[in-house]
Amino acid sequence: MMNDSCKNGSAQIHGVQNTTSQKRLRNLLAILLFTPIFGLVSCLSDENEELGKTENPVSDTGTVSTISTVKQTKSGVRSNAYAGKLVRIAGACYKMRWDSADVNEQDKSEVCVQDFEIGVYEVTQEQWQVVMGNNPSTFKGCNRCPVENVAWTDIIPFLKKLNQMTGETYRLPSETEWEFACRSGGKEQINCGAFKLGELGWFGGNSGERTHVVGRKSPNELGLYDFSGNVWEWVSEFDTGHGGNVRRLSKQGEVIRLSRGCSWTSDMKYCGSGDRRSSLGKAAVNVGFRLARSL
């Protein structure tokens, strides 16, 4: 949109009469010399200001945001209106850890994953609200914080509705996929990335006893955020013995579920790339999840 100086310059140029009058020629030259220099700069400044504006920016508390339309944002990253951003990861074989204290090669087992996509961020309260029409989280009022307080079985109807809305097939990542993504494609990384824990995630030592807006810490080398902290993340399989996905039962016959990573409540010694937590899959204030999709 032109400002007044742009409009005035344009009007003066078009208002010049076809005359040989020396005075009018001088006026015309003045217009041509000064309007492009000062008026055009001002016009470009206004245009750049408009281009720099964004609709519904996310505040520091994450209370204002809008789910984006479906698009390819950059090479290897896909954005879906309901599922959010996902990174495409090429499958490979790698040595999976049993826990973060692994130091001996014999304590690791080689496993392989196929090509898949995984969420750039943990599923947020906003995403859950749009799909399910409710918000089970304890830390409400933060749309871009991870959804928590969801049981493993609560995710089943969420995925069913999400897949109906998108026409795609989203799921939880397997444990082998989760760790492969956490370790930036199976690299030898103690944390889920090449940085120190405090730079990668929110844990008991820096969280202030609550969850935080996703994506505020440094990503790993695949551009994935919050694998080391914020909330534990449910995975689809309990991979015991590395490569042997099994269905484990408690003494009472209940299915044991697994979550990976660590959370805002965790001691830093339990936040390594090999740490895992088994439970009966019940909802907790420090457990959420992220999406995956087979390719």
C-alpha positions as MATLAB code, in Angstrom:
seq = 'MMNDSCKNGSAQIHGVQNTTSQKRLRNLLAILLFTPIFGLVSCLSDENEELGKTENPVSDTGTVSTISTVKQTKSGVRSNAYAGKLVRIAGACYKMRWDSADVNEQDKSEVCVQDFEIGVYEVTQEQWQVVMGNNPSTFKGCNRCPVENVAWTDIIPFLKKLNQMTGETYRLPSETEWEFACRSGGKEQINCGAFKLGELGWFGGNSGERTHVVGRKSPNELGLYDFSGNVWEWVSEFDTGHGGNVRRLSKQGEVIRLSRGCSWTSDMKYCGSGDRRSSLGKAAVNVGFRLARSL';
ca = [
       0.000    0.000    0.000;
       1.420    3.444   -1.001;
       1.894    6.108    1.611;
       1.020    9.773    1.020;
       4.451   10.686   -0.357;
       4.189    7.903   -2.955;
       0.711    9.070   -3.973;
       1.751   12.712   -4.151;
       4.827   11.946   -6.250;
       2.723    9.910   -8.663;
       0.091   12.626   -8.921;
       2.673   15.290   -9.646;
       4.313   13.244  -12.395;
       1.007   12.582  -14.145;
      -0.004   16.230  -13.742;
       2.884   17.666  -15.765;
       1.705   19.395  -18.941;
       3.394   18.830  -22.281;
       5.099   22.266  -22.471;
       8.482   23.705  -23.289;
       8.330   26.083  -20.361;
      11.696   26.098  -18.627;
      10.056   26.470  -15.242;
       7.913   23.390  -15.693;
      10.864   21.417  -16.956;
      12.759   22.270  -13.775;
       9.765   21.141  -11.701;
       9.590   17.870  -13.607;
      13.283   17.192  -13.071;
      12.933   17.857   -9.339;
      10.073   15.401   -9.101;
      11.949   12.717  -10.997;
      15.064   13.159   -8.896;
      13.578   13.255   -5.400;
      10.380   11.194   -5.462;
      12.046    7.865   -6.432;
      14.760    8.330   -3.830;
      12.636    9.301   -0.835;
       9.184    8.146   -1.821;
      10.224    4.739   -3.084;
      12.264    4.017    0.029;
       9.244    4.882    2.107;
       7.016    2.664   -0.026;
       9.394   -0.263    0.270;
       9.610    0.299    3.993;
       5.829    0.067    4.291;
       5.746   -3.072    2.153;
       8.476   -4.772    4.156;
       6.617   -3.938    7.343;
       3.527   -5.668    5.969;
       5.535   -8.700    4.844;
       7.091   -8.951    8.286;
       3.727   -9.260   10.023;
       2.454  -12.679   11.090;
      -1.059  -13.643   11.998;
      -1.780  -14.959   15.486;
       1.813  -15.054   16.786;
       2.615  -17.449   19.619;
       3.283  -15.584   22.845;
       5.934  -16.616   25.339;
       3.252  -18.457   27.279;
       2.000  -20.183   24.145;
      -1.582  -19.037   24.656;
      -2.158  -17.749   21.111;
      -1.535  -19.920   18.089;
      -3.085  -21.229   14.912;
      -2.682  -24.698   13.421;
      -1.104  -24.328    9.980;
      -2.458  -25.560    6.671;
      -1.088  -28.681    5.017;
       2.152  -27.863    3.232;
       5.721  -28.927    2.593;
       7.745  -26.501    4.700;
      11.251  -27.540    3.709;
      13.139  -30.576    2.504;
      12.199  -33.541    4.662;
       9.667  -31.639    6.779;
       5.929  -31.870    6.167;
       3.235  -29.850    7.895;
      -0.312  -31.112    8.407;
      -3.182  -28.956    9.655;
      -4.013  -31.333   12.502;
      -0.901  -33.484   12.989;
       1.573  -30.592   12.938;
       5.114  -30.807   11.534;
       6.767  -34.156   10.892;
      10.314  -34.964    9.754;
      10.992  -37.702    7.226;
      13.719  -40.062    8.486;
      15.521  -42.562    6.290;
      15.661  -46.017    7.830;
      18.916  -47.694    8.813;
      20.415  -50.120   11.297;
      22.037  -48.965   14.520;
      23.092  -50.202   17.936;
      20.364  -49.551   20.481;
      21.193  -48.829   24.108;
      19.805  -50.704   27.082;
      20.221  -47.681   29.319;
      22.257  -44.480   29.385;
      25.038  -46.127   31.377;
      25.992  -48.432   28.499;
      29.730  -48.491   28.009;
      30.335  -51.941   26.547;
      29.525  -52.829   22.969;
      28.224  -56.237   24.097;
      25.522  -54.422   26.058;
      24.066  -53.043   22.809;
      22.130  -54.830   20.081;
      21.824  -53.942   16.427;
      18.286  -53.102   15.337;
      16.909  -51.742   12.081;
      14.139  -49.288   11.262;
      12.354  -48.599    7.986;
      11.725  -45.122    6.576;
       9.238  -43.211    8.720;
       8.056  -39.773    9.795;
       8.068  -38.494   13.353;
       6.715  -35.338   14.958;
       9.036  -32.356   15.221;
       7.317  -31.535   18.521;
       5.380  -33.378   21.183;
       1.609  -33.284   20.606;
       0.338  -30.038   22.107;
      -2.732  -29.187   24.148;
      -4.040  -27.248   21.158;
      -3.795  -30.258   18.842;
      -5.534  -32.504   21.348;
      -8.296  -29.935   21.895;
      -8.979  -29.606   18.159;
      -9.209  -33.360   17.638;
     -10.893  -34.489   20.871;
     -12.800  -31.384   21.972;
     -11.331  -31.445   25.485;
      -8.061  -30.884   27.311;
      -7.012  -33.366   30.008;
      -3.805  -31.500   30.859;
      -2.944  -30.292   34.330;
      -1.112  -27.211   33.041;
      -3.985  -25.657   31.102;
      -3.795  -22.186   29.601;
      -0.708  -23.021   27.522;
      -1.908  -24.157   24.101;
       1.584  -24.856   22.829;
       2.678  -26.838   25.853;
       2.629  -30.619   25.445;
      -0.613  -32.357   26.291;
      -0.125  -34.525   29.394;
      -2.210  -36.505   31.809;
      -3.150  -38.910   29.013;
      -3.130  -42.672   29.506;
      -1.670  -44.932   26.842;
      -5.178  -46.130   25.984;
      -6.442  -42.513   25.687;
      -4.250  -42.111   22.632;
      -6.121  -44.819   20.687;
      -9.328  -42.761   20.132;
      -7.204  -39.668   19.481;
      -5.346  -41.446   16.687;
      -8.580  -42.831   15.266;
     -10.154  -39.376   15.031;
      -6.956  -37.770   13.755;
      -6.679  -40.340   10.974;
     -10.308  -39.753    9.996;
      -9.724  -35.997    9.863;
      -6.522  -36.225    7.816;
      -7.078  -39.330    5.690;
      -3.638  -40.513    6.814;
      -2.418  -43.159    9.244;
      -0.688  -41.704   12.278;
       0.461  -43.832   15.197;
       2.828  -43.888   18.137;
       6.489  -44.466   17.279;
       7.980  -47.826   18.162;
      10.725  -47.831   20.754;
      13.407  -48.502   18.128;
      12.117  -45.613   15.983;
      11.950  -43.296   18.982;
      15.558  -43.910   20.022;
      16.811  -43.733   16.430;
      15.191  -40.302   16.061;
      16.318  -39.195   19.520;
      19.929  -39.974   18.707;
      19.835  -37.962   15.473;
      19.675  -41.052   13.278;
      21.279  -43.588   15.597;
      24.446  -41.601   16.376;
      26.419  -42.274   19.537;
      24.831  -39.571   21.660;
      24.348  -39.711   25.426;
      21.552  -37.138   25.225;
      19.007  -36.713   22.450;
      21.274  -34.364   20.545;
      24.803  -33.006   20.536;
      24.275  -30.409   23.286;
      24.270  -30.511   27.059;
      21.007  -31.560   28.680;
      20.105  -28.057   29.849;
      20.266  -26.818   26.246;
      18.116  -29.662   24.910;
      15.258  -30.027   27.336;
      13.258  -29.242   30.452;
      14.032  -31.518   33.404;
      13.812  -31.285   37.187;
      16.762  -28.935   37.431;
      15.469  -26.186   35.131;
      11.736  -26.657   34.586;
      10.358  -24.624   37.452;
       8.089  -27.597   38.221;
       5.932  -27.400   35.105;
       5.821  -28.126   31.368;
       6.916  -25.540   28.811;
       6.034  -24.446   25.271;
       7.389  -27.015   22.809;
      10.392  -26.124   20.682;
      11.968  -23.564   23.025;
      15.168  -25.575   23.589;
      17.773  -26.603   20.997;
      16.824  -29.348   18.524;
      18.870  -32.444   17.802;
      20.621  -32.893   14.462;
      17.395  -34.012   12.755;
      15.612  -30.826   13.807;
      13.539  -32.580   16.505;
      12.705  -30.916   19.811;
      12.106  -31.958   23.424;
      13.212  -35.577   23.258;
      15.243  -34.917   26.395;
      12.589  -33.618   28.740;
       9.312  -31.691   29.020;
       7.242  -34.912   29.195;
       7.933  -38.618   28.977;
       6.626  -39.967   25.659;
       4.525  -43.083   25.188;
       5.789  -45.515   22.530;
       3.872  -48.327   20.879;
       6.060  -51.295   21.794;
       8.158  -52.538   24.663;
      11.376  -53.535   22.907;
      13.145  -55.846   25.325;
      16.225  -57.683   24.158;
      16.568  -55.066   21.380;
      14.792  -56.134   18.242;
      12.400  -58.432   20.096;
       9.179  -56.480   20.491;
       7.114  -58.232   23.137;
       3.903  -57.742   25.074;
       4.882  -57.741   28.718;
       2.368  -58.390   31.484;
       2.415  -57.565   35.156;
       1.875  -60.221   37.814;
      -1.800  -59.251   37.766;
      -1.975  -59.793   34.008;
      -2.069  -56.114   33.092;
      -0.186  -54.932   30.018;
       3.006  -53.016   30.812;
       3.496  -49.911   28.681;
       6.694  -48.019   27.966;
       7.601  -44.341   27.774;
      10.902  -42.832   26.648;
      12.883  -39.658   27.258;
      12.349  -37.894   30.570;
      10.208  -35.060   31.931;
      10.054  -31.798   33.819;
      10.074  -33.850   37.040;
      13.117  -36.014   36.225;
      16.559  -36.037   37.756;
      19.111  -35.371   35.019;
      20.676  -38.815   35.499;
      17.455  -40.329   34.080;
      17.366  -38.138   30.972;
      19.810  -39.954   28.691;
      19.060  -41.259   25.220;
      18.800  -44.836   26.522;
      16.510  -44.196   29.489;
      13.091  -45.815   29.551;
      10.237  -46.117   32.016;
       7.749  -48.955   32.284;
       4.321  -48.604   33.867;
       0.745  -49.775   33.526;
       0.054  -47.020   31.016;
      -1.976  -44.802   33.301;
      -2.307  -41.039   32.899;
       0.264  -38.890   34.662;
       1.087  -35.209   34.828;
       4.505  -35.785   33.272;
       3.660  -38.109   30.353;
       2.614  -37.181   26.815;
       3.497  -38.397   23.319;
       4.491  -37.509   19.765;
       3.216  -38.811   16.445;
       4.797  -41.098   13.869;
       3.769  -42.355   10.438;
       5.032  -45.208    8.266;
       6.251  -44.435    4.740;
];
